Amino acid sequence: MIPDHVLSMVVFSVLVALFFATVNHRDRAGFWKSAVKTFGWMALGSVAFAWLMYWTA
């Protein structure tokens, strides 16, 4: 088990980004572009959601 929540979020974001990039693109350029964009939005969304939970608790 991963002891750090941030590391868990990053690992989960990477795995999901790679999965969706694999499903949606056939060429390498599109694969990496999609993986990076998906990871960025997932990481940003997770941090925003954590911030929202912190300030509304």
C-alpha positions in Angstrom: 0.0 0.0 0.0 1.2 3.5 -0.8 1.6 5.6 2.4 1.3 9.0 0.7 -2.0 10.3 -0.6 -0.5 12.6 -3.2 1.6 9.7 -4.6 -1.5 7.5 -4.7 -3.3 10.3 -6.7 -0.4 10.6 -9.2 -0.1 6.8 -9.7 -3.9 6.6 -10.3 -3.8 9.5 -12.7 -1.0 8.0 -14.7 -2.7 4.6 -15.0 -6.0 6.1 -16.0 -4.4 8.5 -18.5 -2.4 5.6 -20.1 -5.6 3.5 -20.3 -7.6 6.2 -22.0 -4.8 7.1 -24.4 -4.5 3.4 -25.3 -8.2 3.1 -26.0 -8.5 6.4 -28.0 -5.4 6.6 -30.2 -3.6 4.4 -32.7 -0.4 6.4 -33.4 2.3 7.3 -30.9 2.1 11.1 -31.3 -1.7 11.1 -30.5 -1.1 8.5 -27.7 1.4 10.7 -25.8 -0.5 13.9 -26.4 -3.7 12.4 -25.1 -1.9 10.7 -22.1 -0.3 14.0 -21.0 -3.5 16.0 -21.4 -5.6 13.5 -19.5 -3.0 13.2 -16.7 -2.9 17.0 -16.4 -6.6 17.4 -16.1 -7.0 14.5 -13.7 -4.2 15.8 -11.4 -5.5 19.4 -11.6 -9.1 18.2 -10.9 -8.0 16.1 -8.0 -6.1 19.0 -6.4 -9.1 21.3 -6.9 -11.5 18.8 -5.4 -9.2 18.3 -2.4 -8.9 22.1 -1.9 -12.7 22.3 -2.1 -13.1 19.6 0.5 -10.5 21.3 2.8 -12.2 24.6 2.7 -15.8 23.3 3.1 -15.1 20.9 6.0 
